[in-house]
Every structure is written in structure tokens, then in C-alpha cells.
């Protein structure tokens, strides 16, 4: 009996709860472990959640239906459609049940609503509260009013521009109009 499905062409599948679609996933190369309910999606991989409305895109994603988690071993993007927040990192993982993403390596976060931008080495994003914790080489830029903050750590919420940057040496740049 086959315990794995493999394909080198586009495969899409849906997760359902009570006849309602809760998530969709696809990849142009897919390995699916039936017993453990783990999909390795490669080559333009996408996981789309309905609630929260989040889209995860990357070259190599692993989607574990059994524990409702996903992970990326290569550069990937997480986009929150309602909040218009975009996050990109070299690797990371998401706990879809708790709605928490942890991202590592060259993390870049942009918030379209207020044109805020944050860069760091590592970031944890809790979707229900929209709280972020960024660590390592943090740079926060805001456009209105225009200023930059640099430090070792940042905690706050992008959408309401409440970011606290801390560390050994915090640098604030205010750009006059």
C-alpha cells in the first residue's frame, strides 16, 4: 500500500472543517506523506488560509495538516490580506492554530497602511494581537512623521505604529520635511 504521493506537476489540495474550506495548498512539485499528513511543496509553493486571511508563498514549503503547522527552508513570504502586512525571510515556521509565525534571516516587514518598514535578523509575529518581536540588527522606518530607529530589539504593533526599539545603543534619526 502506497503511503506517499509524489508529483512533478501542479497539485492542489484543500483542508475542510464541517464542509467549509479552511486552507488551500499547492506546489508544482509535491511529496505527500499520507500517514503523517505532511505535504512538501516545491517550485512556486502556496498555502492560503481563510481565517486569518494569510497567504504563504515560497520555493520550498512544508505543510503539516496533522499539527496545523507550516515551515519554509528557503526564502518565503507571508502576506496578511486584511491588514496588508507583508513579511519576507530566509526561513521560518508558522503555527496556524495559534496564528504565530517565527521568521529567521534577513527579515523584512512592510505595512501598506502606514508605509512602515522593519528589518531584523529574527521576528515573531502573533496575528491575533498583531504583536511583533524583532531581534538582531533592527531597523524601523516610518514615513509619517519620517524617522528611523536602529537597535538590537523591537517590540510593538506595525499597524498602529507603536514600536519600542531597545538595546545597548539605540539610534534615532528624525528627517525634517
N, C-alpha and C positions, 0 to 999 in steps of 0.2 A: 504494500500500500504506500503510495506517494505521500510524504509528509512535507513536501516543499513544491512550490510552483515557481518556475523561472521563465522569464520572458525577456527578449531583447527588442521588443516593440512596445508601444504605448499601452499601459494598463492603468485603468481607473477603478477605484472601488469606493464604496460608501459605508459609513457607520450609521446604524439606525438604533433608536430607542423608541419603543412604542410606535412604530411605523413612521417616525419622524427622523429625517436625515440630520445627524448632529455633526458629521465631518465627512470630507471627501479627501482622497489622496490619489496621486498619480505620479508616474515616472515613465520614462522611455526605456528604462531597463529596470526590472523588478525581480527580486527574490522574496518569496513569501513563505515563511515558516508557519504551516497550518496549525501545528500543535501548540506553539507558543504565541501565535497571532502577532508575529513581528514581520513588518514589511521593510525591506531595504530598497529604497527608491533612489535611482541614479539617473543622471542625464536629464536635466530640467525637471527636478522633483518638486512637487507642490503638495502641501497639506493645508486644507481650508477648513476652519472651524466656523460653526454657525453662531455659537454663544460661548465666549465672546467672539465677535466678528474679526478673527485673526487669520492671516494668510502667512504661511511659512514657505519660503522658496529657496532652493539650493541645488547644488550639483549632486550632493550625497546626503540624503536624509534617512533616518531610521525611525519608523513609526510603530510603536508598541501598543497595539489595541488592548492587550491584556491588562496593562497598568496605566494606560492612557497617558503615555509619555512619548516625546519625540526628541531626537538628538541629531546634531549635524557635525560631521567630522571635517567639513570643508566650508569655505566662506558661504554664508547664508544670510537671508533677510527675513525679518519678522515685521509685518505691517498690520497695524490695528486700524481697520477700515473706518470705524466710527470716530475715533479720536484723531485720526490722521497722523499717527506716530509711526515712524519708520526706524528700524534698528538693523544694523548690519554688523556681523562679527566673523572672525575666522572659524570659530566653532562654538558649540553651546548645546543646551538642552532645555526642554520645556516640560513642565508638569502640567498637563492640560486640565486635570481635575482640580488642582489648586490654583491654576492660572498664574504660574510663576515661571519666568524664563531667566536662565542664567547664561550669560554670554561672555566669551573669553577671546582676547586677542584683537587688537585694532577695532574696538567697538566704536561705532558712530551712530548717534541717535539724532533724529531731526523731528521736530514737531511743527507741522504745517501751520497750525492755527496762529502761533505767535512767533514763528520763524526762529525758534530756539534750536541750538545745536550743542551737543555734548559729545566729547571724545574721551575714551578711557581704555585701560587695559582689560578691565573686567566690569561687568554690570549685572545687577539683579533687578528684574522688573516684576512687580506684583501688580497684575492687571486690575483686580477689583478695586484697589485703592489708588492705582496709577502711581504708586511709590517706586522710586528708583534709588539704588545704592550703587554708586560708581567708585571704583578703586583703581589707583595707579595712573599717574600722568593725566589727571583730569583737566580738561579744558572745556569751559562752558561759555557759550556766546549767546547773547540775546540782542535782538535788533531794536526793541523799543521799550525803554531807552537803550541806546547802544552801549554795551560794555562786555568785557571778557573777564573771566575768573579762572585762575590756574591754581591747582593744589593737588594733594595726594588722594583726597576723598571728597565725594559729593553725595548729599542725601537730599531728597525732595521730590517735587512733582513738576514735570515739564509743562503740563497744560496750564497750570496757574502760576508758573514762573516763580515757585518757591524752592530755590535751590540753595543749600548751605554747603559751601566748599571749605574744607578744613585740611590741616596737615602742618608739617614743620614750617613751611613758608608758603603763604597764600599770596598771590599777586592779583591785584585788581587793576584793570585798565578801563578807564572811562573815556569814551570817544565823544568829544563835543561836536555838536552839529554845526 
